[in-house]
Structures are given as C-alpha cells and as structure tokens.
Amino acid sequence: MGTQSKEPVDLSSLLDRAGVNLTKVARALGKRHATVSDWRHGRHVPRLTPLEYQILLDVLQCTPGELAEAFPDDPKKQKDAP
C-alpha cells in the first residue's frame, strides 16, 4: 500500500472543490461578503448556529471533519499564544 499525501483543507480548497464562491456562501448564510472573506483569509472563524452550520456543510459539500480542519483554531487565540 502506498501512502497518499493528504491535501491541506482550508476554506479556499472547499470553495474550489464545491465550485462555489464567497458570494454564494454569504447569501446562503445571510452573512456579509466581507464576513465570509475574513473567514477565508483567516482573520476570523465562523460562529454559526446549528442551522447555519448545516447550510455551510451543504453549500460546501463537505463533511464536518473537513470543515473543522479548514478552521483549526481561533486566530485571536493564536496571536495570544506564547
């Protein structure tokens, strides 16, 4: 068995794979384009209701695990880390 190198999962790769853009995600969630752009650039992580979370999974056609990997930690916590 050969080892497969796993591509890193981030919001950009999920968007590309699903064939959607930030505007579609923002509209589906009722969020501002700038908010979703901040997620993409790692400035913020999504804070979603359970319904919004399900909508995002559906729009991105991804698993909960992939979504968690795309947003591994809160950027504000990373800044404060020693």
Secondary structure, DSSP 8 states (H G I E B T S, - for coil): ----------HHHHHHHHT--HHHHHHHHT--HHHHHHHHTTS------HHHHHHHHHHHT--HHHHHHHS-S-HHHHHH--
